[in-house]
Amino acid sequence: MSICTYIASDVPFADSSLLWPLSLGGEDIYTEKKYVAQLEPELSDLTGVTEYLREQLKKSEEIEVWHIWQGVEYEPVIRSREIPVDELSEECLRVLMEEDVLATTTQYEIPVQYRIVIKNRR
């Protein structure tokens, strides 16, 4: 098991050294988006990530950013919030990526996944 951060979109991602494209199935990502990629930035390099996401949102209605505990055998609790693209910031992503996905919500240790849905204002 590992802690991972992913982005998901209905539009293919532009090439970037920040991403590792994936095919859906088995990644424990509960999205309905067609394209998924693992985000590979250090927390100290979130400027590039926010710029990349803003560029991608010029072609897409919304992008999801997920922070998850990968390798769980059952469906997790998903905590989600929605923000407009003009509220996207390094701090917003830093807070998401520092969420404790190993925290549990009940005595049965159901894991929590965190998602930010970034909406494009067209």
LOBAFI-679665 format. One record per residue: x negated, z, y of N, C-alpha, C in turn; residue in one letter; residue number from 1. Coordinates in steps of 0.2 Angstrom, whole numbers, plus 5000, padded with zeros to 4 digits. Example, Ala and Ser with C-alpha at 12.3 -4.5 7.8 and 13.67 -1.06 7.14 Angstrom:
! residues 2
n_px:4934	n_pz:5039	n_py:4972	ca_px:4938	ca_pz:5039	ca_py:4978	c_px:4934	c_pz:5039	c_py:4984	aa:A	i:1
n_px:4936	n_pz:5035	n_py:4989	ca_px:4932	ca_pz:5036	ca_py:4995	c_px:4936	c_pz:5039	c_py:5000	aa:S	i:2
This chain:
! residues 122
n_px:4996	n_pz:5000	n_py:4994	ca_px:5000	ca_pz:5000	ca_py:5000	c_px:4996	c_pz:5000	c_py:5006	aa:M	i:1
n_px:4998	n_pz:4997	n_py:5011	ca_px:4994	ca_pz:4997	ca_py:5018	c_px:4999	c_pz:4996	c_py:5024	aa:S	i:2
n_px:4997	n_pz:4998	n_py:5029	ca_px:5000	ca_pz:4997	ca_py:5036	c_px:4999	c_pz:4991	c_py:5039	aa:I	i:3
n_px:5004	n_pz:4987	n_py:5041	ca_px:5003	ca_pz:4980	ca_py:5043	c_px:5007	c_pz:4979	c_py:5049	aa:C	i:4
n_px:5005	n_pz:4974	n_py:5053	ca_px:5009	ca_pz:4972	ca_py:5059	c_px:5010	c_pz:4964	c_py:5058	aa:T	i:5
n_px:5016	n_pz:4962	n_py:5059	ca_px:5018	ca_pz:4955	ca_py:5058	c_px:5022	c_pz:4953	c_py:5064	aa:Y	i:6
n_px:5022	n_pz:4946	n_py:5065	ca_px:5027	ca_pz:4943	ca_py:5069	c_px:5031	c_pz:4938	c_py:5066	aa:I	i:7
n_px:5037	n_pz:4937	n_py:5068	ca_px:5042	ca_pz:4932	ca_py:5064	c_px:5045	c_pz:4928	c_py:5070	aa:A	i:8
n_px:5047	n_pz:4922	n_py:5068	ca_px:5050	ca_pz:4917	ca_py:5073	c_px:5053	c_pz:4912	c_py:5069	aa:S	i:9
n_px:5058	n_pz:4908	n_py:5072	ca_px:5061	ca_pz:4902	ca_py:5070	c_px:5057	c_pz:4896	c_py:5071	aa:D	i:10
n_px:5052	n_pz:4897	n_py:5075	ca_px:5048	ca_pz:4891	ca_py:5077	c_px:5041	c_pz:4892	c_py:5074	aa:V	i:11
n_px:5038	n_pz:4887	n_py:5072	ca_px:5031	ca_pz:4888	ca_py:5069	c_px:5026	c_pz:4890	c_py:5074	aa:P	i:12
n_px:5021	n_pz:4894	n_py:5072	ca_px:5016	ca_pz:4897	ca_py:5077	c_px:5011	c_pz:4892	c_py:5078	aa:F	i:13
n_px:5009	n_pz:4892	n_py:5085	ca_px:5003	ca_pz:4889	ca_py:5087	c_px:4997	c_pz:4892	c_py:5083	aa:A	i:14
n_px:4992	n_pz:4888	n_py:5082	ca_px:4986	ca_pz:4891	ca_py:5079	c_px:4982	c_pz:4896	c_py:5083	aa:D	i:15
n_px:4980	n_pz:4901	n_py:5080	ca_px:4977	ca_pz:4907	ca_py:5084	c_px:4973	c_pz:4911	c_py:5079	aa:S	i:16
n_px:4967	n_pz:4913	n_py:5081	ca_px:4963	ca_pz:4918	ca_py:5077	c_px:4966	c_pz:4925	c_py:5077	aa:S	i:17
n_px:4972	n_pz:4926	n_py:5080	ca_px:4975	ca_pz:4932	ca_py:5080	c_px:4980	c_pz:4933	c_py:5074	aa:L	i:18
n_px:4981	n_pz:4927	n_py:5071	ca_px:4986	ca_pz:4927	ca_py:5066	c_px:4984	c_pz:4925	c_py:5059	aa:L	i:19
n_px:4987	n_pz:4927	n_py:5054	ca_px:4986	ca_pz:4925	ca_py:5047	c_px:4993	c_pz:4923	c_py:5044	aa:W	i:20
n_px:4995	n_pz:4916	n_py:5044	ca_px:5001	ca_pz:4914	ca_py:5042	c_px:5003	c_pz:4916	c_py:5035	aa:P	i:21
n_px:5009	n_pz:4918	n_py:5034	ca_px:5011	ca_pz:4920	ca_py:5027	c_px:5018	c_pz:4916	c_py:5025	aa:L	i:22
n_px:5019	n_pz:4916	n_py:5019	ca_px:5025	ca_pz:4913	ca_py:5016	c_px:5030	c_pz:4919	c_py:5015	aa:S	i:23
n_px:5036	n_pz:4919	n_py:5016	ca_px:5041	ca_pz:4924	ca_py:5015	c_px:5041	c_pz:4925	c_py:5007	aa:L	i:24
n_px:5042	n_pz:4932	n_py:5006	ca_px:5043	ca_pz:4934	ca_py:4999	c_px:5038	c_pz:4939	c_py:4997	aa:G	i:25
n_px:5039	n_pz:4945	n_py:4996	ca_px:5035	ca_pz:4950	ca_py:4993	c_px:5031	c_pz:4953	c_py:4999	aa:G	i:26
n_px:5032	n_pz:4952	n_py:5005	ca_px:5028	ca_pz:4955	ca_py:5010	c_px:5032	c_pz:4961	c_py:5013	aa:E	i:27
n_px:5037	n_pz:4963	n_py:5010	ca_px:5041	ca_pz:4968	ca_py:5013	c_px:5044	c_pz:4968	c_py:5020	aa:D	i:28
n_px:5044	n_pz:4962	n_py:5022	ca_px:5047	ca_pz:4960	ca_py:5029	c_px:5054	c_pz:4958	c_py:5028	aa:I	i:29
n_px:5058	n_pz:4962	n_py:5032	ca_px:5066	ca_pz:4961	ca_py:5031	c_px:5068	c_pz:4957	c_py:5037	aa:Y	i:30
n_px:5065	n_pz:4951	n_py:5038	ca_px:5067	ca_pz:4947	ca_py:5043	c_px:5071	c_pz:4941	c_py:5041	aa:T	i:31
n_px:5075	n_pz:4938	n_py:5045	ca_px:5078	ca_pz:4931	ca_py:5043	c_px:5075	c_pz:4926	c_py:5046	aa:E	i:32
n_px:5069	n_pz:4927	n_py:5050	ca_px:5066	ca_pz:4921	ca_py:5053	c_px:5062	c_pz:4917	c_py:5048	aa:K	i:33
n_px:5061	n_pz:4911	n_py:5049	ca_px:5058	ca_pz:4906	ca_py:5045	c_px:5050	c_pz:4907	c_py:5044	aa:K	i:34
n_px:5047	n_pz:4909	n_py:5050	ca_px:5040	ca_pz:4909	ca_py:5050	c_px:5037	c_pz:4916	c_py:5051	aa:Y	i:35
n_px:5032	n_pz:4918	n_py:5047	ca_px:5030	ca_pz:4925	ca_py:5048	c_px:5022	c_pz:4924	c_py:5047	aa:V	i:36
n_px:5019	n_pz:4928	n_py:5051	ca_px:5012	ca_pz:4929	ca_py:5051	c_px:5009	c_pz:4936	c_py:5052	aa:A	i:37
n_px:5004	n_pz:4938	n_py:5049	ca_px:5001	ca_pz:4944	ca_py:5050	c_px:4997	c_pz:4944	c_py:5056	aa:Q	i:38
n_px:4998	n_pz:4949	n_py:5060	ca_px:4994	ca_pz:4950	ca_py:5067	c_px:4988	c_pz:4954	c_py:5065	aa:L	i:39
n_px:4982	n_pz:4951	n_py:5068	ca_px:4976	ca_pz:4954	ca_py:5066	c_px:4972	c_pz:4956	c_py:5072	aa:E	i:40
n_px:4975	n_pz:4959	n_py:5077	ca_px:4971	ca_pz:4961	ca_py:5083	c_px:4969	c_pz:4968	c_py:5082	aa:P	i:41
n_px:4964	n_pz:4970	n_py:5086	ca_px:4962	ca_pz:4977	ca_py:5087	c_px:4966	c_pz:4980	c_py:5092	aa:E	i:42
n_px:4968	n_pz:4986	n_py:5092	ca_px:4972	ca_pz:4989	ca_py:5097	c_px:4969	c_pz:4988	c_py:5104	aa:L	i:43
n_px:4962	n_pz:4987	n_py:5104	ca_px:4959	ca_pz:4986	ca_py:5111	c_px:4960	c_pz:4979	c_py:5113	aa:S	i:44
n_px:4962	n_pz:4974	n_py:5109	ca_px:4963	ca_pz:4967	ca_py:5111	c_px:4970	c_pz:4965	c_py:5112	aa:D	i:45
n_px:4975	n_pz:4969	n_py:5115	ca_px:4982	ca_pz:4967	ca_py:5115	c_px:4983	c_pz:4962	c_py:5120	aa:L	i:46
n_px:4979	n_pz:4961	n_py:5125	ca_px:4980	ca_pz:4956	ca_py:5131	c_px:4981	c_pz:4949	c_py:5128	aa:T	i:47
n_px:4977	n_pz:4947	n_py:5123	ca_px:4977	ca_pz:4941	ca_py:5120	c_px:4984	c_pz:4940	c_py:5116	aa:G	i:48
n_px:4986	n_pz:4946	n_py:5113	ca_px:4992	ca_pz:4945	ca_py:5109	c_px:4998	c_pz:4944	c_py:5114	aa:V	i:49
n_px:4999	n_pz:4948	n_py:5119	ca_px:5004	ca_pz:4947	ca_py:5124	c_px:5004	c_pz:4940	c_py:5127	aa:T	i:50
n_px:4999	n_pz:4938	n_py:5129	ca_px:4998	ca_pz:4931	ca_py:5131	c_px:5001	c_pz:4926	c_py:5126	aa:E	i:51
n_px:4999	n_pz:4927	n_py:5120	ca_px:5001	ca_pz:4922	ca_py:5114	c_px:5008	c_pz:4923	c_py:5113	aa:Y	i:52
n_px:5011	n_pz:4929	n_py:5113	ca_px:5018	ca_pz:4929	ca_py:5112	c_px:5022	c_pz:4926	c_py:5118	aa:L	i:53
n_px:5020	n_pz:4927	n_py:5124	ca_px:5023	ca_pz:4924	ca_py:5130	c_px:5023	c_pz:4916	c_py:5129	aa:R	i:54
n_px:5017	n_pz:4913	n_py:5127	ca_px:5017	ca_pz:4906	ca_py:5126	c_px:5022	c_pz:4904	c_py:5120	aa:E	i:55
n_px:5022	n_pz:4908	n_py:5115	ca_px:5027	ca_pz:4906	ca_py:5109	c_px:5034	c_pz:4906	c_py:5112	aa:Q	i:56
n_px:5035	n_pz:4911	n_py:5116	ca_px:5042	ca_pz:4912	ca_py:5118	c_px:5045	c_pz:4906	c_py:5123	aa:L	i:57
n_px:5040	n_pz:4902	n_py:5125	ca_px:5042	ca_pz:4896	ca_py:5129	c_px:5045	c_pz:4891	c_py:5124	aa:K	i:58
n_px:5044	n_pz:4891	n_py:5117	ca_px:5047	ca_pz:4887	ca_py:5112	c_px:5053	c_pz:4890	c_py:5108	aa:K	i:59
n_px:5054	n_pz:4897	n_py:5109	ca_px:5058	ca_pz:4900	ca_py:5105	c_px:5063	c_pz:4905	c_py:5108	aa:S	i:60
n_px:5069	n_pz:4906	n_py:5106	ca_px:5073	ca_pz:4911	ca_py:5109	c_px:5071	c_pz:4918	c_py:5108	aa:E	i:61
n_px:5068	n_pz:4920	n_py:5103	ca_px:5065	ca_pz:4926	ca_py:5102	c_px:5060	c_pz:4927	c_py:5096	aa:E	i:62
n_px:5056	n_pz:4932	n_py:5097	ca_px:5051	ca_pz:4933	ca_py:5092	c_px:5051	c_pz:4941	c_py:5090	aa:I	i:63
n_px:5051	n_pz:4942	n_py:5083	ca_px:5051	ca_pz:4949	ca_py:5081	c_px:5043	c_pz:4951	c_py:5080	aa:E	i:64
n_px:5042	n_pz:4957	n_py:5082	ca_px:5035	ca_pz:4960	ca_py:5080	c_px:5037	c_pz:4966	c_py:5076	aa:V	i:65
n_px:5034	n_pz:4966	n_py:5070	ca_px:5035	ca_pz:4972	ca_py:5065	c_px:5029	c_pz:4976	c_py:5064	aa:W	i:66
n_px:5030	n_pz:4982	n_py:5063	ca_px:5025	ca_pz:4987	ca_py:5061	c_px:5027	c_pz:4990	c_py:5054	aa:H	i:67
n_px:5024	n_pz:4989	n_py:5049	ca_px:5027	ca_pz:4991	ca_py:5042	c_px:5022	c_pz:4995	c_py:5038	aa:I	i:68
n_px:5025	n_pz:4998	n_py:5033	ca_px:5021	ca_pz:5001	ca_py:5027	c_px:5022	c_pz:4996	c_py:5021	aa:W	i:69
n_px:5018	n_pz:4992	n_py:5020	ca_px:5018	ca_pz:4986	ca_py:5015	c_px:5017	c_pz:4989	c_py:5008	aa:Q	i:70
n_px:5021	n_pz:4987	n_py:5003	ca_px:5021	ca_pz:4989	ca_py:4996	c_px:5026	c_pz:4994	c_py:4994	aa:G	i:71
n_px:5031	n_pz:4995	n_py:4998	ca_px:5036	ca_pz:5000	ca_py:4996	c_px:5041	c_pz:4996	c_py:4991	aa:V	i:72
n_px:5043	n_pz:5000	n_py:4986	ca_px:5047	ca_pz:4997	ca_py:4981	c_px:5055	c_pz:4997	c_py:4983	aa:E	i:73
n_px:5057	n_pz:5000	n_py:4988	ca_px:5064	ca_pz:5000	ca_py:4990	c_px:5065	c_pz:4998	c_py:4997	aa:Y	i:74
n_px:5071	n_pz:4997	n_py:4999	ca_px:5072	ca_pz:4995	ca_py:5006	c_px:5071	c_pz:5001	c_py:5011	aa:E	i:75
n_px:5067	n_pz:5000	n_py:5016	ca_px:5066	ca_pz:5005	ca_py:5021	c_px:5071	c_pz:5006	c_py:5026	aa:P	i:76
n_px:5071	n_pz:5011	n_py:5030	ca_px:5075	ca_pz:5011	ca_py:5036	c_px:5071	c_pz:5007	c_py:5041	aa:V	i:77
n_px:5075	n_pz:5003	n_py:5045	ca_px:5072	ca_pz:4999	ca_py:5050	c_px:5075	c_pz:5002	c_py:5057	aa:I	i:78
n_px:5070	n_pz:5003	n_py:5061	ca_px:5071	ca_pz:5005	ca_py:5068	c_px:5069	c_pz:5000	c_py:5073	aa:R	i:79
n_px:5074	n_pz:4997	n_py:5076	ca_px:5073	ca_pz:4991	ca_py:5080	c_px:5075	c_pz:4992	c_py:5087	aa:S	i:80
n_px:5072	n_pz:4989	n_py:5092	ca_px:5074	ca_pz:4988	ca_py:5099	c_px:5073	c_pz:4981	c_py:5101	aa:R	i:81
n_px:5076	n_pz:4980	n_py:5107	ca_px:5076	ca_pz:4973	ca_py:5110	c_px:5073	c_pz:4974	c_py:5117	aa:E	i:82
n_px:5069	n_pz:4969	n_py:5119	ca_px:5066	ca_pz:4969	ca_py:5126	c_px:5066	c_pz:4962	c_py:5128	aa:I	i:83
n_px:5067	n_pz:4961	n_py:5134	ca_px:5066	ca_pz:4954	ca_py:5137	c_px:5059	c_pz:4952	c_py:5138	aa:P	i:84
n_px:5057	n_pz:4946	n_py:5138	ca_px:5050	ca_pz:4944	ca_py:5138	c_px:5046	c_pz:4947	c_py:5144	aa:V	i:85
n_px:5050	n_pz:4948	n_py:5150	ca_px:5047	ca_pz:4950	ca_py:5156	c_px:5045	c_pz:4958	c_py:5155	aa:D	i:86
n_px:5047	n_pz:4961	n_py:5150	ca_px:5045	ca_pz:4968	ca_py:5149	c_px:5040	c_pz:4969	c_py:5144	aa:E	i:87
n_px:5038	n_pz:4963	n_py:5141	ca_px:5033	ca_pz:4963	ca_py:5136	c_px:5026	c_pz:4965	c_py:5139	aa:L	i:88
n_px:5023	n_pz:4970	n_py:5136	ca_px:5016	ca_pz:4973	ca_py:5139	c_px:5012	c_pz:4975	c_py:5133	aa:S	i:89
n_px:5005	n_pz:4976	n_py:5135	ca_px:5001	ca_pz:4978	ca_py:5130	c_px:5003	c_pz:4985	c_py:5128	aa:E	i:90
n_px:5005	n_pz:4989	n_py:5132	ca_px:5007	ca_pz:4996	ca_py:5131	c_px:5013	c_pz:4996	c_py:5126	aa:E	i:91
n_px:5018	n_pz:4991	n_py:5127	ca_px:5024	ca_pz:4991	ca_py:5122	c_px:5021	c_pz:4989	c_py:5115	aa:C	i:92
n_px:5017	n_pz:4985	n_py:5114	ca_px:5014	ca_pz:4983	ca_py:5108	c_px:5010	c_pz:4989	c_py:5105	aa:L	i:93
n_px:5006	n_pz:4992	n_py:5109	ca_px:5002	ca_pz:4998	ca_py:5107	c_px:5006	c_pz:5004	c_py:5104	aa:R	i:94
n_px:5012	n_pz:5005	n_py:5108	ca_px:5016	ca_pz:5010	ca_py:5105	c_px:5019	c_pz:5008	c_py:5099	aa:V	i:95
n_px:5021	n_pz:5002	n_py:5098	ca_px:5024	ca_pz:5000	ca_py:5091	c_px:5019	c_pz:5001	c_py:5086	aa:L	i:96
n_px:5012	n_pz:4999	n_py:5087	ca_px:5007	ca_pz:4999	ca_py:5082	c_px:5005	c_pz:5006	c_py:5081	aa:M	i:97
n_px:5007	n_pz:5010	n_py:5085	ca_px:5005	ca_pz:5017	ca_py:5083	c_px:5010	c_pz:5021	c_py:5080	aa:E	i:98
n_px:5016	n_pz:5018	n_py:5079	ca_px:5022	ca_pz:5022	ca_py:5076	c_px:5019	c_pz:5024	c_py:5069	aa:E	i:99
n_px:5022	n_pz:5030	n_py:5067	ca_px:5020	ca_pz:5032	ca_py:5060	c_px:5025	c_pz:5030	c_py:5055	aa:D	i:100
n_px:5023	n_pz:5024	n_py:5052	ca_px:5027	ca_pz:5021	ca_py:5047	c_px:5027	c_pz:5025	c_py:5040	aa:V	i:101
n_px:5022	n_pz:5030	n_py:5040	ca_px:5022	ca_pz:5034	ca_py:5034	c_px:5027	c_pz:5040	c_py:5034	aa:L	i:102
n_px:5029	n_pz:5041	n_py:5040	ca_px:5034	ca_pz:5046	ca_py:5041	c_px:5041	c_pz:5044	c_py:5037	aa:A	i:103
n_px:5044	n_pz:5049	n_py:5035	ca_px:5050	ca_pz:5048	ca_py:5031	c_px:5056	c_pz:5050	c_py:5035	aa:T	i:104
n_px:5062	n_pz:5048	n_py:5033	ca_px:5068	ca_pz:5050	ca_py:5036	c_px:5072	c_pz:5055	c_py:5032	aa:T	i:105
n_px:5071	n_pz:5056	n_py:5026	ca_px:5075	ca_pz:5060	ca_py:5022	c_px:5070	c_pz:5064	c_py:5017	aa:T	i:106
n_px:5073	n_pz:5068	n_py:5013	ca_px:5069	ca_pz:5072	ca_py:5008	c_px:5067	c_pz:5067	c_py:5003	aa:Q	i:107
n_px:5070	n_pz:5061	n_py:5002	ca_px:5069	ca_pz:5056	ca_py:4997	c_px:5063	c_pz:5051	c_py:4999	aa:Y	i:108
n_px:5060	n_pz:5053	n_py:5005	ca_px:5054	ca_pz:5049	ca_py:5007	c_px:5055	c_pz:5041	c_py:5008	aa:E	i:109
n_px:5061	n_pz:5040	n_py:5011	ca_px:5062	ca_pz:5033	ca_py:5013	c_px:5058	c_pz:5031	c_py:5019	aa:I	i:110
n_px:5054	n_pz:5026	n_py:5018	ca_px:5049	ca_pz:5024	ca_py:5023	c_px:5053	c_pz:5021	c_py:5029	aa:P	i:111
n_px:5050	n_pz:5021	n_py:5035	ca_px:5053	ca_pz:5018	ca_py:5041	c_px:5048	c_pz:5012	c_py:5043	aa:V	i:112
n_px:5052	n_pz:5006	n_py:5045	ca_px:5049	ca_pz:5000	ca_py:5048	c_px:5051	c_pz:5000	c_py:5055	aa:Q	i:113
n_px:5046	n_pz:4998	n_py:5059	ca_px:5048	ca_pz:4997	ca_py:5066	c_px:5048	c_pz:4990	c_py:5068	aa:Y	i:114
n_px:5053	n_pz:4988	n_py:5073	ca_px:5053	ca_pz:4981	ca_py:5075	c_px:5055	c_pz:4981	c_py:5082	aa:R	i:115
n_px:5051	n_pz:4976	n_py:5086	ca_px:5053	ca_pz:4975	ca_py:5093	c_px:5055	c_pz:4967	c_py:5093	aa:I	i:116
n_px:5061	n_pz:4966	n_py:5095	ca_px:5064	ca_pz:4959	ca_py:5096	c_px:5063	c_pz:4957	c_py:5103	aa:V	i:117
n_px:5058	n_pz:4952	n_py:5104	ca_px:5057	ca_pz:4950	ca_py:5111	c_px:5061	c_pz:4944	c_py:5113	aa:I	i:118
n_px:5065	n_pz:4945	n_py:5118	ca_px:5070	ca_pz:4939	ca_py:5119	c_px:5068	c_pz:4935	c_py:5125	aa:K	i:119
n_px:5068	n_pz:4928	n_py:5124	ca_px:5067	ca_pz:4924	ca_py:5130	c_px:5073	c_pz:4923	c_py:5134	aa:N	i:120
n_px:5071	n_pz:4923	n_py:5141	ca_px:5077	ca_pz:4922	ca_py:5146	c_px:5076	c_pz:4915	c_py:5148	aa:R	i:121
n_px:5080	n_pz:4911	n_py:5145	ca_px:5080	ca_pz:4904	ca_py:5147	c_px:5086	c_pz:4902	c_py:5152	aa:R	i:122
